[in-house]
Amino acid sequence: MSSPVRVMDASAVLAWLNREPGAELVAEMLLEGAVISAVNAAEVVTKLAELGASSTTVVSYLNLAGLQISDFQVEDAVSVGNLRTTTRSLGLSLGDRACVALGLKLQLPVVTTDQAWNKLVMEGLHIVQIRDS
């Protein structure tokens, strides 16, 4: 497995899986190598399970795409918790903060559809939007 060059938010992966606007861009990024937090992978499985997809099928798609799933450790939980105060005004969820924390930890850009992240200014954080709005 190659080293990832981006961190994917659940919203970006769901856009790709659901063939929403920006899906082609996510597909290209996946070919270059990407990683997702186990927390965000759980979000993807949850959303698709609500639509009737089996978790086994969803995880198979993620694996076939070469998307690496990063384990969520105690130090990640601390980072996510610490991000709450700086992201509260933007309404970032626990999953959003897990993605941001992984991007900061790995020093990789994070890919999302969430426009609120455009207002997030943190040293070392680079946000890539797959859609304009």
PyRosetta script that sets phi, psi and omega in degrees:
from pyrosetta import init, pose_from_sequence

init()
pose = pose_from_sequence("MSSPVRVMDASAVLAWLNREPGAELVAEMLLEGAVISAVNAAEVVTKLAELGASSTTVVSYLNLAGLQISDFQVEDAVSVGNLRTTTRSLGLSLGDRACVALGLKLQLPVVTTDQAWNKLVMEGLHIVQIRDS")
pose.set_psi(1, 134.3)
pose.set_omega(1, -179.2)
pose.set_phi(2, -79.3)
pose.set_psi(2, 161.6)
pose.set_omega(2, 177.6)
pose.set_phi(3, -70.7)
pose.set_psi(3, 136.3)
pose.set_omega(3, 179.6)
pose.set_phi(4, -69.5)
pose.set_psi(4, 151.3)
pose.set_omega(4, 177.3)
pose.set_phi(5, -115.1)
pose.set_psi(5, -4.7)
pose.set_omega(5, 179.1)
pose.set_phi(6, -149.0)
pose.set_psi(6, 156.7)
pose.set_omega(6, 172.9)
pose.set_phi(7, -108.0)
pose.set_psi(7, 129.8)
pose.set_omega(7, -178.6)
pose.set_phi(8, -98.7)
pose.set_psi(8, 133.9)
pose.set_omega(8, 170.0)
pose.set_phi(9, -82.8)
pose.set_psi(9, 155.7)
pose.set_omega(9, 178.2)
pose.set_phi(10, -56.5)
pose.set_psi(10, -37.2)
pose.set_omega(10, -178.3)
pose.set_phi(11, -60.8)
pose.set_psi(11, -38.1)
pose.set_omega(11, 179.5)
pose.set_phi(12, -69.3)
pose.set_psi(12, -43.0)
pose.set_omega(12, 180.0)
pose.set_phi(13, -66.1)
pose.set_psi(13, -40.3)
pose.set_omega(13, 177.3)
pose.set_phi(14, -65.1)
pose.set_psi(14, -37.3)
pose.set_omega(14, 176.2)
pose.set_phi(15, -60.5)
pose.set_psi(15, -41.2)
pose.set_omega(15, 178.7)
pose.set_phi(16, -66.6)
pose.set_psi(16, -49.3)
pose.set_omega(16, -177.6)
pose.set_phi(17, -65.7)
pose.set_psi(17, -32.4)
pose.set_omega(17, -178.8)
pose.set_phi(18, -93.7)
pose.set_psi(18, 5.0)
pose.set_omega(18, 179.6)
pose.set_phi(19, 55.4)
pose.set_psi(19, 44.1)
pose.set_omega(19, 178.6)
pose.set_phi(20, -89.0)
pose.set_psi(20, 171.3)
pose.set_omega(20, 176.1)
pose.set_phi(21, -53.3)
pose.set_psi(21, 133.7)
pose.set_omega(21, -177.5)
pose.set_phi(22, 95.9)
pose.set_psi(22, -6.7)
pose.set_omega(22, -177.2)
pose.set_phi(23, -59.4)
pose.set_psi(23, -39.4)
pose.set_omega(23, -178.6)
pose.set_phi(24, -64.4)
pose.set_psi(24, -39.9)
pose.set_omega(24, 178.7)
pose.set_phi(25, -64.8)
pose.set_psi(25, -42.0)
pose.set_omega(25, 177.5)
pose.set_phi(26, -63.1)
pose.set_psi(26, -41.9)
pose.set_omega(26, 179.0)
pose.set_phi(27, -57.9)
pose.set_psi(27, -43.0)
pose.set_omega(27, 177.8)
pose.set_phi(28, -63.6)
pose.set_psi(28, -41.8)
pose.set_omega(28, -179.4)
pose.set_phi(29, -66.0)
pose.set_psi(29, -37.1)
pose.set_omega(29, 178.1)
pose.set_phi(30, -63.3)
pose.set_psi(30, -37.1)
pose.set_omega(30, 178.2)
pose.set_phi(31, -63.5)
pose.set_psi(31, -30.4)
pose.set_omega(31, 179.8)
pose.set_phi(32, -79.5)
pose.set_psi(32, -17.7)
pose.set_omega(32, 179.2)
pose.set_phi(33, 113.0)
pose.set_psi(33, 124.2)
pose.set_omega(33, -177.8)
pose.set_phi(34, -147.4)
pose.set_psi(34, 161.0)
pose.set_omega(34, 179.9)
pose.set_phi(35, -134.2)
pose.set_psi(35, 151.7)
pose.set_omega(35, 176.9)
pose.set_phi(36, -135.5)
pose.set_psi(36, 142.9)
pose.set_omega(36, 175.5)
pose.set_phi(37, -66.4)
pose.set_psi(37, 147.5)
pose.set_omega(37, 175.6)
pose.set_phi(38, -57.9)
pose.set_psi(38, -31.3)
pose.set_omega(38, 177.3)
pose.set_phi(39, -63.9)
pose.set_psi(39, -44.4)
pose.set_omega(39, 179.7)
pose.set_phi(40, -72.1)
pose.set_psi(40, -32.9)
pose.set_omega(40, 174.8)
pose.set_phi(41, -62.9)
pose.set_psi(41, -38.1)
pose.set_omega(41, 177.0)
pose.set_phi(42, -63.3)
pose.set_psi(42, -37.1)
pose.set_omega(42, 176.5)
pose.set_phi(43, -62.5)
pose.set_psi(43, -43.6)
pose.set_omega(43, 179.7)
pose.set_phi(44, -62.2)
pose.set_psi(44, -47.7)
pose.set_omega(44, 179.4)
pose.set_phi(45, -60.5)
pose.set_psi(45, -42.7)
pose.set_omega(45, -179.3)
pose.set_phi(46, -61.1)
pose.set_psi(46, -49.9)
pose.set_omega(46, -177.9)
pose.set_phi(47, -61.7)
pose.set_psi(47, -41.7)
pose.set_omega(47, -178.0)
pose.set_phi(48, -76.8)
pose.set_psi(48, -29.5)
pose.set_omega(48, 174.8)
pose.set_phi(49, -64.3)
pose.set_psi(49, -36.8)
pose.set_omega(49, 176.9)
pose.set_phi(50, -61.6)
pose.set_psi(50, -24.7)
pose.set_omega(50, 178.8)
pose.set_phi(51, -94.8)
pose.set_psi(51, 2.4)
pose.set_omega(51, 176.3)
pose.set_phi(52, 101.0)
pose.set_psi(52, 0.7)
pose.set_omega(52, 179.7)
pose.set_phi(53, -77.4)
pose.set_psi(53, 146.2)
pose.set_omega(53, 176.2)
pose.set_phi(54, -81.7)
pose.set_psi(54, 147.5)
pose.set_omega(54, 179.7)
pose.set_phi(55, -62.3)
pose.set_psi(55, -34.5)
pose.set_omega(55, 178.8)
pose.set_phi(56, -62.3)
pose.set_psi(56, -42.1)
pose.set_omega(56, 179.0)
pose.set_phi(57, -65.3)
pose.set_psi(57, -44.4)
pose.set_omega(57, -179.3)
pose.set_phi(58, -61.3)
pose.set_psi(58, -48.1)
pose.set_omega(58, -179.8)
pose.set_phi(59, -63.3)
pose.set_psi(59, -36.0)
pose.set_omega(59, 176.8)
pose.set_phi(60, -61.0)
pose.set_psi(60, -43.9)
pose.set_omega(60, 177.5)
pose.set_phi(61, -60.6)
pose.set_psi(61, -43.5)
pose.set_omega(61, 179.7)
pose.set_phi(62, -62.5)
pose.set_psi(62, -43.2)
pose.set_omega(62, 178.9)
pose.set_phi(63, -66.1)
pose.set_psi(63, -42.8)
pose.set_omega(63, 179.0)
pose.set_phi(64, -62.3)
pose.set_psi(64, -32.1)
pose.set_omega(64, 179.1)
pose.set_phi(65, -77.4)
pose.set_psi(65, -6.7)
pose.set_omega(65, -179.0)
pose.set_phi(66, 78.5)
pose.set_psi(66, 13.6)
pose.set_omega(66, -179.6)
pose.set_phi(67, -74.9)
pose.set_psi(67, 116.7)
pose.set_omega(67, 178.9)
pose.set_phi(68, -78.7)
pose.set_psi(68, 140.4)
pose.set_omega(68, 177.8)
pose.set_phi(69, -108.1)
pose.set_psi(69, 119.2)
pose.set_omega(69, -177.9)
pose.set_phi(70, -88.8)
pose.set_psi(70, 126.4)
pose.set_omega(70, 176.7)
pose.set_phi(71, -58.8)
pose.set_psi(71, 150.0)
pose.set_omega(71, 178.9)
pose.set_phi(72, -103.4)
pose.set_psi(72, 113.6)
pose.set_omega(72, -174.1)
pose.set_phi(73, -107.1)
pose.set_psi(73, 173.8)
pose.set_omega(73, 179.8)
pose.set_phi(74, -57.3)
pose.set_psi(74, -43.2)
pose.set_omega(74, -179.8)
pose.set_phi(75, -64.7)
pose.set_psi(75, -29.2)
pose.set_omega(75, 175.8)
pose.set_phi(76, -69.6)
pose.set_psi(76, -40.2)
pose.set_omega(76, 177.9)
pose.set_phi(77, -60.7)
pose.set_psi(77, -40.3)
pose.set_omega(77, 178.4)
pose.set_phi(78, -64.7)
pose.set_psi(78, -45.2)
pose.set_omega(78, 179.1)
pose.set_phi(79, -60.8)
pose.set_psi(79, -44.2)
pose.set_omega(79, 179.8)
pose.set_phi(80, -63.0)
pose.set_psi(80, -43.9)
pose.set_omega(80, 178.2)
pose.set_phi(81, -62.4)
pose.set_psi(81, -41.0)
pose.set_omega(81, -180.0)
pose.set_phi(82, -68.1)
pose.set_psi(82, -25.7)
pose.set_omega(82, 178.5)
pose.set_phi(83, -73.6)
pose.set_psi(83, -15.1)
pose.set_omega(83, -175.8)
pose.set_phi(84, -57.6)
pose.set_psi(84, -45.7)
pose.set_omega(84, -176.0)
pose.set_phi(85, -65.7)
pose.set_psi(85, -36.1)
pose.set_omega(85, -177.6)
pose.set_phi(86, -84.2)
pose.set_psi(86, -12.8)
pose.set_omega(86, -177.6)
pose.set_phi(87, -115.9)
pose.set_psi(87, -3.4)
pose.set_omega(87, -176.0)
pose.set_phi(88, -54.8)
pose.set_psi(88, -45.2)
pose.set_omega(88, -176.5)
pose.set_phi(89, -64.5)
pose.set_psi(89, -20.5)
pose.set_omega(89, 179.6)
pose.set_phi(90, -94.2)
pose.set_psi(90, -6.8)
pose.set_omega(90, 177.2)
pose.set_phi(91, 75.3)
pose.set_psi(91, 25.5)
pose.set_omega(91, 179.8)
pose.set_phi(92, -68.5)
pose.set_psi(92, 131.2)
pose.set_omega(92, 179.2)
pose.set_phi(93, -77.8)
pose.set_psi(93, 174.5)
pose.set_omega(93, 175.4)
pose.set_phi(94, -58.5)
pose.set_psi(94, -42.8)
pose.set_omega(94, 178.9)
pose.set_phi(95, -62.9)
pose.set_psi(95, -42.0)
pose.set_omega(95, 177.3)
pose.set_phi(96, -59.3)
pose.set_psi(96, -45.9)
pose.set_omega(96, -178.6)
pose.set_phi(97, -67.3)
pose.set_psi(97, -31.2)
pose.set_omega(97, 175.6)
pose.set_phi(98, -63.9)
pose.set_psi(98, -39.7)
pose.set_omega(98, 178.3)
pose.set_phi(99, -66.1)
pose.set_psi(99, -48.5)
pose.set_omega(99, 179.6)
pose.set_phi(100, -60.4)
pose.set_psi(100, -44.7)
pose.set_omega(100, -179.3)
pose.set_phi(101, -61.0)
pose.set_psi(101, -39.9)
pose.set_omega(101, 178.6)
pose.set_phi(102, -67.1)
pose.set_psi(102, -39.7)
pose.set_omega(102, 176.8)
pose.set_phi(103, -60.9)
pose.set_psi(103, -43.1)
pose.set_omega(103, 178.6)
pose.set_phi(104, -66.7)
pose.set_psi(104, -42.0)
pose.set_omega(104, -179.5)
pose.set_phi(105, -61.7)
pose.set_psi(105, -44.9)
pose.set_omega(105, -177.0)
pose.set_phi(106, -90.2)
pose.set_psi(106, -6.4)
pose.set_omega(106, -177.2)
pose.set_phi(107, 56.0)
pose.set_psi(107, 50.1)
pose.set_omega(107, 179.7)
pose.set_phi(108, -126.1)
pose.set_psi(108, 152.0)
pose.set_omega(108, 175.0)
pose.set_phi(109, -64.4)
pose.set_psi(109, 148.5)
pose.set_omega(109, 177.1)
pose.set_phi(110, -108.3)
pose.set_psi(110, 138.8)
pose.set_omega(110, -175.1)
pose.set_phi(111, -111.3)
pose.set_psi(111, 129.0)
pose.set_omega(111, -175.9)
pose.set_phi(112, -150.4)
pose.set_psi(112, 170.4)
pose.set_omega(112, 169.2)
pose.set_phi(113, -108.8)
pose.set_psi(113, -6.7)
pose.set_omega(113, -173.1)
pose.set_phi(114, -75.9)
pose.set_psi(114, 107.8)
pose.set_omega(114, -176.3)
pose.set_phi(115, -66.1)
pose.set_psi(115, -25.7)
pose.set_omega(115, 179.5)
pose.set_phi(116, -61.0)
pose.set_psi(116, -26.1)
pose.set_omega(116, -179.3)
pose.set_phi(117, -66.1)
pose.set_psi(117, -19.5)
pose.set_omega(117, 179.0)
pose.set_phi(118, -61.0)
pose.set_psi(118, -24.5)
pose.set_omega(118, 179.9)
pose.set_phi(119, -89.3)
pose.set_psi(119, -2.2)
pose.set_omega(119, -178.5)
pose.set_phi(120, -84.0)
pose.set_psi(120, 113.7)
pose.set_omega(120, -179.5)
pose.set_phi(121, -117.4)
pose.set_psi(121, 113.0)
pose.set_omega(121, 178.9)
pose.set_phi(122, -142.5)
pose.set_psi(122, 140.5)
pose.set_omega(122, 177.9)
pose.set_phi(123, -61.6)
pose.set_psi(123, 130.7)
pose.set_omega(123, 178.2)
pose.set_phi(124, 86.7)
pose.set_psi(124, -1.1)
pose.set_omega(124, -178.5)
pose.set_phi(125, -104.6)
pose.set_psi(125, 125.5)
pose.set_omega(125, 176.3)
pose.set_phi(126, -121.6)
pose.set_psi(126, 123.1)
pose.set_omega(126, -177.6)
pose.set_phi(127, -106.0)
pose.set_psi(127, 133.1)
pose.set_omega(127, 177.4)
pose.set_phi(128, -115.4)
pose.set_psi(128, 118.1)
pose.set_omega(128, 176.5)
pose.set_phi(129, -91.1)
pose.set_psi(129, 133.9)
pose.set_omega(129, 178.3)
pose.set_phi(130, -91.4)
pose.set_psi(130, -9.6)
pose.set_omega(130, 177.3)
pose.set_phi(131, -137.3)
pose.set_psi(131, 155.0)
pose.set_omega(131, 179.3)
pose.set_phi(132, -74.7)
pose.set_psi(132, -34.2)
pose.set_omega(132, -179.8)
pose.set_phi(133, -156.6)
pose.dump_pdb("model.pdb")
